[in-house]
Amino acid sequence: MITQALVEGTDMNKFRTIYIIATEPGYPVYLKCGFELEAEYADFDILPGKFTSEISPHIIPFDEKYKNQILELDKITTGESRSERLKEHLHVSSVFLSGNKISGAFFPDLGEGLIIADEPSAGIELMKFRIQTGTYSIFPLENRTALEFYRLRVSKKIKK
């Protein structure tokens, strides 16, 4: 089975956790491989042109001097050390800078466009920034800030 081969080929010293966002047909397959349900996700299709917004002046391109803050923010918000995975995407990321503190980061080329934030305002501004170019968004249902943002402003439909 392809999934089992991929799992067995993963360096578990480097990646302690494997996350998969399953489709309904794929869900039973992943359960048979030993995966467990950790969270449910919402995915939104973004209607082109439905939402436009000024880009926050707090959103700036990545600068090497913020690298450690970004990696620490990810570790705090996720509870995992994903620095090796994130480092290869830092050069194209954007950050939400408030004073001298990084409160959020957006990685456009990681998954569907990963956003991490420790303040709702940073997350909302990064979502506004992200949807200027994206047509699709996915996030855990427990992320109430993102759920309300998309539900009220930009979605064509929601799927679970």
C-alpha positions as CSV (number, residue, x, y, z in Angstrom):
1,M,0.0,0.0,0.0
2,I,1.3,3.4,-1.0
3,T,0.4,5.1,2.3
4,Q,2.1,2.5,4.4
5,A,5.2,2.7,2.3
6,L,5.4,6.5,2.7
7,V,4.9,6.2,6.5
8,E,7.6,3.5,6.7
9,G,10.0,5.7,4.6
10,T,9.6,8.7,6.9
11,D,12.5,9.6,9.1
12,M,10.8,9.5,12.5
13,N,13.8,11.0,14.2
14,K,13.3,14.1,12.1
15,F,9.5,14.0,11.9
16,R,7.8,12.6,15.0
17,T,4.3,13.3,13.8
18,I,2.7,12.7,10.4
19,Y,-0.5,14.7,9.7
20,I,-2.8,13.8,6.9
21,I,-6.0,15.7,5.9
22,A,-8.2,13.0,4.6
23,T,-11.0,13.1,2.1
24,E,-14.2,11.1,3.1
25,P,-13.2,8.2,0.9
26,G,-9.6,8.2,2.2
27,Y,-10.5,8.4,5.9
28,P,-11.1,4.6,6.4
29,V,-7.8,3.8,4.5
30,Y,-5.8,6.1,6.9
31,L,-7.5,4.5,10.0
32,K,-6.4,1.1,8.8
33,C,-2.8,2.4,8.6
34,G,-3.0,3.5,12.2
35,F,-3.7,7.2,11.9
36,E,-6.0,8.7,14.5
37,L,-8.5,11.6,14.2
38,E,-6.9,14.6,15.9
39,A,-9.0,17.4,14.5
40,E,-11.7,18.1,12.0
41,Y,-11.0,20.7,9.3
42,A,-13.1,23.2,7.3
43,D,-12.2,24.1,3.8
44,F,-13.5,27.1,2.0
45,D,-13.5,28.0,-1.7
46,I,-12.9,31.7,-2.1
47,L,-15.0,33.5,-4.7
48,P,-12.6,35.5,-6.9
49,G,-13.1,39.3,-6.4
50,K,-15.5,38.9,-3.5
51,F,-13.1,40.2,-1.0
52,T,-10.5,42.9,-1.4
53,S,-8.7,44.6,1.4
54,E,-5.8,46.9,2.0
55,I,-2.6,45.1,3.0
56,S,-1.7,45.8,6.6
57,P,1.5,47.9,7.0
58,H,2.4,45.4,9.7
59,I,2.8,42.6,7.1
60,I,6.4,42.6,5.7
61,P,8.5,40.2,3.7
62,F,10.7,37.8,5.7
63,D,14.0,39.1,7.0
64,E,16.7,36.8,8.4
65,K,16.7,38.7,11.7
66,Y,13.2,37.4,12.4
67,K,14.0,33.8,11.8
68,N,14.3,32.7,15.4
69,Q,11.1,34.5,16.4
70,I,9.2,32.8,13.6
71,L,10.4,29.4,14.6
72,E,9.7,30.0,18.2
73,L,6.2,31.3,17.4
74,D,5.5,28.1,15.4
75,K,6.8,25.9,18.3
76,I,4.6,27.8,20.8
77,T,1.5,27.7,18.6
78,T,1.7,24.1,17.5
79,G,3.6,22.5,20.4
80,E,6.0,20.9,18.0
81,S,9.5,21.7,16.7
82,R,9.0,22.0,12.9
83,S,11.9,24.3,12.3
84,E,13.7,21.9,9.9
85,R,10.5,21.8,7.7
86,L,9.9,25.6,8.0
87,K,13.4,26.7,7.3
88,E,13.2,25.8,3.6
89,H,10.1,28.1,3.3
90,L,11.2,31.1,5.3
91,H,12.6,33.0,2.2
92,V,9.2,33.3,0.7
93,S,7.2,34.0,3.9
94,S,5.7,37.2,5.1
95,V,5.4,38.2,8.8
96,F,3.1,40.3,10.9
97,L,5.4,42.6,12.9
98,S,4.0,44.6,15.8
99,G,6.7,46.7,17.3
100,N,9.7,44.4,17.4
101,K,7.6,41.3,17.9
102,I,6.5,38.8,15.3
103,S,2.9,37.9,16.0
104,G,2.2,35.9,12.8
105,A,3.7,34.4,9.7
106,F,2.4,33.3,6.3
107,F,4.1,30.6,4.2
108,P,2.5,30.7,0.8
109,D,4.2,27.6,-0.6
110,L,3.7,25.4,2.4
111,G,0.6,23.2,2.1
112,E,-2.4,25.4,1.2
113,G,-0.7,28.5,2.5
114,L,0.2,28.0,6.2
115,I,-0.6,30.8,8.6
116,I,0.6,30.8,12.2
117,A,-0.3,33.5,14.7
118,D,-0.5,34.1,18.4
119,E,-2.9,37.0,18.2
120,P,-6.2,37.0,16.5
121,S,-5.5,40.4,14.8
122,A,-2.3,39.1,13.3
123,G,-4.1,36.0,12.0
124,I,-7.0,38.0,10.5
125,E,-4.6,40.4,8.7
126,L,-2.6,37.5,7.3
127,M,-5.8,35.8,6.1
128,K,-6.8,39.0,4.3
129,F,-3.3,39.0,2.8
130,R,-3.5,35.4,1.8
131,I,-6.9,35.5,0.0
132,Q,-5.6,38.2,-2.3
133,T,-3.9,35.4,-4.3
134,G,-5.5,32.1,-3.0
135,T,-8.6,30.4,-4.1
136,Y,-8.9,27.8,-1.3
137,S,-8.3,27.7,2.4
138,I,-8.3,24.9,5.0
139,F,-7.9,25.1,8.8
140,P,-9.0,23.2,11.9
141,L,-12.6,23.8,12.9
142,E,-11.4,24.7,16.4
143,N,-9.8,27.9,14.9
144,R,-12.9,30.0,15.6
145,T,-11.3,33.2,14.4
146,A,-10.6,31.8,11.0
147,L,-14.0,30.1,10.8
148,E,-15.9,33.3,11.5
149,F,-13.6,35.3,9.2
150,Y,-14.3,33.0,6.2
151,R,-17.9,32.3,7.0
152,L,-18.8,36.0,7.1
153,R,-16.6,37.4,4.3
154,V,-15.3,35.2,1.6
155,S,-16.6,31.7,1.2
156,K,-18.5,30.2,-1.6
157,K,-19.1,27.0,0.4
158,I,-17.9,25.1,3.4
159,K,-17.1,21.5,3.5
160,K,-16.3,19.3,6.5
